[in-house]
Amino acid sequence: MFDLRDLHLLSALARHRHFAKAAEECGISQPAFSMRIRNLEDRLGVSIVRRANRFQGLTEEGEMIVRRARRILDDAKALEQEVLASRGEISGTLILGVIPTAIAFTGRLIKHLQAAHPRILSRIETMSATAIQYRLDEGSIDAGVTYGDSIGTDLRHVHPLYEETYVLLVPQHMTQETGPIPWARVAEFPLSLLEPQMQNRRIIDRIFAEQGLHPHVVAETSGFTASMVMAREGLAATVVPRVLVRALGDLAGTRVLPLVDPVVSKPICLATLARDPELPTVDALRRVVTSLR
């Protein structure tokens, strides 16, 4: 018989592709983690992991076992939630993959979800749009808040949330401007932007390229916090979503300038897998999204 705990370990290993990181996520030591994977291989009579000095990937049999393991784990999670839902209690852990630009909106969304279903525990993980699509398909997240034009609709439900627009957050000492400014002007400031692999950065880079502009990028970050701190400290300007600035309120020492020429917007959506039956926690999240429209 399979032990669900072993399947959780195997799923984590396939996701992280690193024994130490997978063991840390699962809350056990790396030697204990490796021993359980070895024991699972012995019970099944097949090699699951290609081993050398470090993790080399899964064998063909290992890939097949992981696919089946994820389905079993998903079914077990659904069963537990459905039993509780039959008693009128929607509870469980809801794992959300969220692009950095949508963190502020997601925080408000979770506030409404908690008000309606206080027994749901929401876990928010910040990741790229590409990672959201991959993690959603492999079943390691329950839903994604991501760009609507970067997620396919095959085997997925996509619910529009809002249009993302952009503003320049700039130190007050760098400009006296108070109204909308063109992207051509943005390129003249020292800028702190997200890392190049992030979808938000690719959007911004595309705008600059289409305008024939060469921005002065002085720093790249994995999230907006560092860039916004740099703006407050007077070190660099940054381009951020308007929804994020609204959520944080007044940022002393900075100016918030709407961006024009061109005015750019991107659709943000909630993406979930098409399951039958649906996870009660995911169904509850969808109903909250519908109620906010």
KAFENWO-V219578 format. One record per residue. N is the residue number from 1. RES is the residue in one small letter. SS is DSSP state (2 for helix, 1 for strand, 0 for the rest). PHI is phi in whole degrees, 0 to 359 (999 if undefined). OMEGA is omega in degrees with one decimal (NA if undefined). Layout:
n:N res:RES ss:SS phi:PHI omega:OMEGA
n:N res:RES ss:SS phi:PHI omega:OMEGA
This chain:
n:1 res:m ss:0 phi:999 omega:176.1
n:2 res:f ss:0 phi:281 omega:172.4
n:3 res:d ss:0 phi:263 omega:-178.7
n:4 res:l ss:2 phi:303 omega:178.7
n:5 res:r ss:2 phi:298 omega:178.2
n:6 res:d ss:2 phi:296 omega:179.5
n:7 res:l ss:2 phi:292 omega:175.0
n:8 res:h ss:2 phi:297 omega:179.5
n:9 res:l ss:2 phi:297 omega:-178.2
n:10 res:l ss:2 phi:295 omega:178.1
n:11 res:s ss:2 phi:297 omega:178.5
n:12 res:a ss:2 phi:296 omega:179.5
n:13 res:l ss:2 phi:295 omega:179.5
n:14 res:a ss:2 phi:295 omega:-179.2
n:15 res:r ss:2 phi:285 omega:-176.3
n:16 res:h ss:2 phi:275 omega:-176.9
n:17 res:r ss:0 phi:55 omega:-177.4
n:18 res:h ss:0 phi:199 omega:-175.2
n:19 res:f ss:2 phi:298 omega:-175.4
n:20 res:a ss:2 phi:296 omega:-178.9
n:21 res:k ss:2 phi:293 omega:178.8
n:22 res:a ss:2 phi:295 omega:179.3
n:23 res:a ss:2 phi:296 omega:179.3
n:24 res:e ss:2 phi:298 omega:178.5
n:25 res:e ss:2 phi:299 omega:-175.9
n:26 res:c ss:2 phi:275 omega:174.7
n:27 res:g ss:0 phi:75 omega:175.9
n:28 res:i ss:0 phi:227 omega:179.9
n:29 res:s ss:0 phi:288 omega:179.2
n:30 res:q ss:2 phi:296 omega:177.1
n:31 res:p ss:2 phi:300 omega:178.9
n:32 res:a ss:2 phi:294 omega:178.2
n:33 res:f ss:2 phi:300 omega:-178.6
n:34 res:s ss:2 phi:299 omega:-179.9
n:35 res:m ss:2 phi:296 omega:-179.8
n:36 res:r ss:2 phi:292 omega:177.0
n:37 res:i ss:2 phi:294 omega:176.7
n:38 res:r ss:2 phi:300 omega:-180.0
n:39 res:n ss:2 phi:297 omega:178.0
n:40 res:l ss:2 phi:295 omega:177.3
n:41 res:e ss:2 phi:298 omega:-179.9
n:42 res:d ss:2 phi:297 omega:-179.3
n:43 res:r ss:2 phi:295 omega:-177.2
n:44 res:l ss:2 phi:275 omega:-179.8
n:45 res:g ss:0 phi:76 omega:178.6
n:46 res:v ss:0 phi:223 omega:173.0
n:47 res:s ss:0 phi:272 omega:179.7
n:48 res:i ss:0 phi:263 omega:-173.4
n:49 res:v ss:1 phi:244 omega:170.0
n:50 res:r ss:1 phi:278 omega:-174.1
n:51 res:r ss:1 phi:246 omega:169.5
n:52 res:a ss:0 phi:212 omega:175.7
n:53 res:n ss:0 phi:289 omega:177.7
n:54 res:r ss:0 phi:214 omega:-178.1
n:55 res:f ss:1 phi:300 omega:-178.1
n:56 res:q ss:1 phi:248 omega:-179.2
n:57 res:g ss:1 phi:110 omega:179.4
n:58 res:l ss:1 phi:263 omega:173.0
n:59 res:t ss:0 phi:288 omega:177.4
n:60 res:e ss:2 phi:300 omega:177.2
n:61 res:e ss:2 phi:295 omega:178.8
n:62 res:g ss:2 phi:297 omega:178.3
n:63 res:e ss:2 phi:299 omega:179.2
n:64 res:m ss:2 phi:295 omega:-179.6
n:65 res:i ss:2 phi:295 omega:178.8
n:66 res:v ss:2 phi:298 omega:178.7
n:67 res:r ss:2 phi:301 omega:179.1
n:68 res:r ss:2 phi:293 omega:-179.2
n:69 res:a ss:2 phi:299 omega:-179.5
n:70 res:r ss:2 phi:295 omega:176.6
n:71 res:r ss:2 phi:295 omega:179.4
n:72 res:i ss:2 phi:297 omega:179.6
n:73 res:l ss:2 phi:297 omega:178.9
n:74 res:d ss:2 phi:295 omega:179.1
n:75 res:d ss:2 phi:295 omega:179.1
n:76 res:a ss:2 phi:295 omega:177.6
n:77 res:k ss:2 phi:296 omega:179.4
n:78 res:a ss:2 phi:297 omega:180.0
n:79 res:l ss:2 phi:299 omega:-179.3
n:80 res:e ss:2 phi:300 omega:-178.8
n:81 res:q ss:2 phi:292 omega:-179.5
n:82 res:e ss:2 phi:293 omega:177.8
n:83 res:v ss:2 phi:298 omega:179.1
n:84 res:l ss:2 phi:293 omega:179.8
n:85 res:a ss:2 phi:295 omega:178.8
n:86 res:s ss:2 phi:295 omega:176.9
n:87 res:r ss:0 phi:265 omega:-179.3
n:88 res:g ss:0 phi:85 omega:-179.6
n:89 res:e ss:0 phi:242 omega:174.0
n:90 res:i ss:0 phi:270 omega:-177.4
n:91 res:s ss:0 phi:214 omega:-178.9
n:92 res:g ss:1 phi:130 omega:179.6
n:93 res:t ss:1 phi:265 omega:178.2
n:94 res:l ss:1 phi:251 omega:-177.1
n:95 res:i ss:1 phi:262 omega:-177.7
n:96 res:l ss:1 phi:246 omega:169.6
n:97 res:g ss:1 phi:266 omega:-172.3
n:98 res:v ss:1 phi:228 omega:173.8
n:99 res:i ss:0 phi:291 omega:-175.5
n:100 res:p ss:2 phi:304 omega:-176.6
n:101 res:t ss:2 phi:290 omega:-175.0
n:102 res:a ss:2 phi:254 omega:-177.4
n:103 res:i ss:2 phi:299 omega:-177.8
n:104 res:a ss:2 phi:297 omega:178.5
n:105 res:f ss:2 phi:297 omega:-178.7
n:106 res:t ss:2 phi:297 omega:177.1
n:107 res:g ss:2 phi:301 omega:178.3
n:108 res:r ss:2 phi:291 omega:178.6
n:109 res:l ss:2 phi:298 omega:179.1
n:110 res:i ss:2 phi:294 omega:176.7
n:111 res:k ss:2 phi:301 omega:178.6
n:112 res:h ss:2 phi:291 omega:178.4
n:113 res:l ss:2 phi:296 omega:179.3
n:114 res:q ss:2 phi:295 omega:179.0
n:115 res:a ss:2 phi:296 omega:-179.0
n:116 res:a ss:2 phi:276 omega:-175.3
n:117 res:h ss:0 phi:220 omega:-174.2
n:118 res:p ss:0 phi:295 omega:-178.6
n:119 res:r ss:0 phi:270 omega:175.6
n:120 res:i ss:1 phi:274 omega:175.2
n:121 res:l ss:1 phi:263 omega:-179.0
n:122 res:s ss:1 phi:264 omega:175.6
n:123 res:r ss:1 phi:245 omega:-176.8
n:124 res:i ss:1 phi:257 omega:177.7
n:125 res:e ss:1 phi:240 omega:179.0
n:126 res:t ss:1 phi:279 omega:-178.6
n:127 res:m ss:0 phi:201 omega:-179.8
n:128 res:s ss:0 phi:286 omega:177.7
n:129 res:a ss:2 phi:298 omega:178.5
n:130 res:t ss:2 phi:296 omega:179.4
n:131 res:a ss:2 phi:295 omega:179.2
n:132 res:i ss:2 phi:299 omega:-179.4
n:133 res:q ss:2 phi:298 omega:180.0
n:134 res:y ss:2 phi:294 omega:-176.9
n:135 res:r ss:2 phi:293 omega:177.6
n:136 res:l ss:2 phi:294 omega:-177.9
n:137 res:d ss:2 phi:292 omega:179.9
n:138 res:e ss:2 phi:276 omega:175.5
n:139 res:g ss:0 phi:86 omega:-178.8
n:140 res:s ss:0 phi:270 omega:166.7
n:141 res:i ss:0 phi:230 omega:-177.3
n:142 res:d ss:0 phi:268 omega:-178.3
n:143 res:a ss:1 phi:202 omega:178.5
n:144 res:g ss:1 phi:227 omega:170.9
n:145 res:v ss:1 phi:255 omega:-167.1
n:146 res:t ss:1 phi:209 omega:178.6
n:147 res:y ss:1 phi:288 omega:-177.9
n:148 res:g ss:2 phi:294 omega:-179.0
n:149 res:d ss:2 phi:269 omega:179.0
n:150 res:s ss:2 phi:241 omega:-178.2
n:151 res:i ss:0 phi:238 omega:177.9
n:152 res:g ss:0 phi:285 omega:-178.6
n:153 res:t ss:0 phi:261 omega:176.7
n:154 res:d ss:0 phi:293 omega:178.7
n:155 res:l ss:0 phi:62 omega:178.4
n:156 res:r ss:1 phi:227 omega:169.6
n:157 res:h ss:1 phi:262 omega:179.9
n:158 res:v ss:1 phi:237 omega:-178.5
n:159 res:h ss:1 phi:243 omega:178.9
n:160 res:p ss:1 phi:300 omega:179.6
n:161 res:l ss:1 phi:246 omega:-179.0
n:162 res:y ss:1 phi:194 omega:175.7
n:163 res:e ss:1 phi:261 omega:178.7
n:164 res:e ss:1 phi:276 omega:174.2
n:165 res:t ss:1 phi:238 omega:-168.5
n:166 res:y ss:1 phi:233 omega:176.1
n:167 res:v ss:1 phi:227 omega:174.4
n:168 res:l ss:1 phi:261 omega:173.4
n:169 res:l ss:1 phi:260 omega:-171.0
n:170 res:v ss:1 phi:230 omega:176.1
n:171 res:p ss:1 phi:302 omega:-176.8
n:172 res:q ss:2 phi:302 omega:-175.5
n:173 res:h ss:2 phi:288 omega:-177.6
n:174 res:m ss:2 phi:273 omega:-178.0
n:175 res:t ss:0 phi:200 omega:173.6
n:176 res:q ss:0 phi:258 omega:-178.7
n:177 res:e ss:0 phi:293 omega:-178.6
n:178 res:t ss:0 phi:232 omega:-177.3
n:179 res:g ss:0 phi:251 omega:179.8
n:180 res:p ss:0 phi:302 omega:178.0
n:181 res:i ss:1 phi:229 omega:-179.7
n:182 res:p ss:1 phi:282 omega:178.0
n:183 res:w ss:2 phi:300 omega:178.3
n:184 res:a ss:2 phi:300 omega:178.4
n:185 res:r ss:2 phi:288 omega:180.0
n:186 res:v ss:2 phi:303 omega:-177.1
n:187 res:a ss:0 phi:297 omega:-178.5
n:188 res:e ss:0 phi:276 omega:-178.8
n:189 res:f ss:0 phi:271 omega:167.1
n:190 res:p ss:1 phi:293 omega:-170.9
n:191 res:l ss:1 phi:241 omega:167.7
n:192 res:s ss:1 phi:247 omega:-175.4
n:193 res:l ss:1 phi:232 omega:175.6
n:194 res:l ss:1 phi:296 omega:-179.8
n:195 res:e ss:0 phi:295 omega:-172.8
n:196 res:p ss:0 phi:302 omega:-177.6
n:197 res:q ss:0 phi:281 omega:-179.2
n:198 res:m ss:0 phi:282 omega:-176.7
n:199 res:q ss:2 phi:300 omega:178.9
n:200 res:n ss:2 phi:301 omega:179.2
n:201 res:r ss:2 phi:295 omega:179.6
n:202 res:r ss:2 phi:296 omega:176.9
n:203 res:i ss:2 phi:297 omega:-178.5
n:204 res:i ss:2 phi:295 omega:179.0
n:205 res:d ss:2 phi:299 omega:179.9
n:206 res:r ss:2 phi:295 omega:178.7
n:207 res:i ss:2 phi:297 omega:178.6
n:208 res:f ss:2 phi:300 omega:-177.9
n:209 res:a ss:2 phi:296 omega:179.9
n:210 res:e ss:2 phi:295 omega:178.7
n:211 res:q ss:0 phi:269 omega:-177.2
n:212 res:g ss:0 phi:68 omega:-175.9
n:213 res:l ss:0 phi:259 omega:179.0
n:214 res:h ss:0 phi:234 omega:-175.4
n:215 res:p ss:0 phi:294 omega:178.8
n:216 res:h ss:1 phi:262 omega:-177.6
n:217 res:v ss:1 phi:270 omega:-178.0
n:218 res:v ss:1 phi:255 omega:-179.6
n:219 res:a ss:1 phi:205 omega:175.6
n:220 res:e ss:1 phi:231 omega:-174.5
n:221 res:t ss:1 phi:229 omega:179.1
n:222 res:s ss:0 phi:272 omega:178.7
n:223 res:g ss:0 phi:206 omega:-174.6
n:224 res:f ss:2 phi:280 omega:-173.3
n:225 res:t ss:2 phi:303 omega:-177.9
n:226 res:a ss:2 phi:298 omega:-179.7
n:227 res:s ss:2 phi:294 omega:-179.9
n:228 res:m ss:2 phi:289 omega:175.2
n:229 res:v ss:2 phi:295 omega:178.4
n:230 res:m ss:2 phi:299 omega:177.5
n:231 res:a ss:2 phi:294 omega:179.1
n:232 res:r ss:2 phi:295 omega:179.6
n:233 res:e ss:0 phi:277 omega:176.8
n:234 res:g ss:0 phi:81 omega:-174.5
n:235 res:l ss:0 phi:266 omega:-176.2
n:236 res:a ss:0 phi:197 omega:172.6
n:237 res:a ss:1 phi:269 omega:178.0
n:238 res:t ss:1 phi:209 omega:176.4
n:239 res:v ss:1 phi:260 omega:-176.0
n:240 res:v ss:1 phi:227 omega:176.2
n:241 res:p ss:1 phi:293 omega:179.5
n:242 res:r ss:2 phi:300 omega:-177.5
n:243 res:v ss:2 phi:298 omega:180.0
n:244 res:l ss:2 phi:290 omega:179.1
n:245 res:v ss:2 phi:296 omega:178.7
n:246 res:r ss:2 phi:298 omega:-178.2
n:247 res:a ss:2 phi:291 omega:-176.1
n:248 res:l ss:2 phi:274 omega:179.8
n:249 res:g ss:0 phi:79 omega:-175.1
n:250 res:d ss:0 phi:297 omega:176.8
n:251 res:l ss:0 phi:246 omega:-174.0
n:252 res:a ss:0 phi:306 omega:176.6
n:253 res:g ss:0 phi:84 omega:-178.6
n:254 res:t ss:1 phi:231 omega:170.5
n:255 res:r ss:1 phi:240 omega:177.8
n:256 res:v ss:1 phi:249 omega:-173.7
n:257 res:l ss:1 phi:241 omega:176.8
n:258 res:p ss:1 phi:298 omega:-177.9
n:259 res:l ss:1 phi:258 omega:-178.8
n:260 res:v ss:1 phi:226 omega:177.9
n:261 res:d ss:0 phi:52 omega:5.1
n:262 res:p ss:0 phi:262 omega:167.8
n:263 res:v ss:0 phi:275 omega:-173.9
n:264 res:v ss:0 phi:244 omega:173.5
n:265 res:s ss:1 phi:220 omega:179.8
n:266 res:k ss:1 phi:227 omega:-179.2
n:267 res:p ss:1 phi:287 omega:174.2
n:268 res:i ss:1 phi:253 omega:-175.6
n:269 res:c ss:1 phi:225 omega:168.8
n:270 res:l ss:1 phi:259 omega:-179.6
n:271 res:a ss:1 phi:246 omega:177.3
n:272 res:t ss:1 phi:223 omega:176.5
n:273 res:l ss:1 phi:288 omega:175.5
n:274 res:a ss:0 phi:277 omega:-179.5
n:275 res:r ss:0 phi:249 omega:174.3
n:276 res:d ss:0 phi:217 omega:2.8
n:277 res:p ss:0 phi:281 omega:179.9
n:278 res:e ss:0 phi:279 omega:172.2
n:279 res:l ss:0 phi:296 omega:179.5
n:280 res:p ss:2 phi:304 omega:179.4
n:281 res:t ss:2 phi:294 omega:179.0
n:282 res:v ss:2 phi:291 omega:177.5
n:283 res:d ss:2 phi:298 omega:177.8
n:284 res:a ss:2 phi:296 omega:178.3
n:285 res:l ss:2 phi:297 omega:178.9
n:286 res:r ss:2 phi:299 omega:-179.0
n:287 res:r ss:2 phi:294 omega:175.6
n:288 res:v ss:2 phi:295 omega:178.5
n:289 res:v ss:2 phi:300 omega:179.5
n:290 res:t ss:2 phi:298 omega:-177.9
n:291 res:s ss:2 phi:291 omega:-177.4
n:292 res:l ss:2 phi:271 omega:-178.1
n:293 res:r ss:0 phi:288 omega:NA
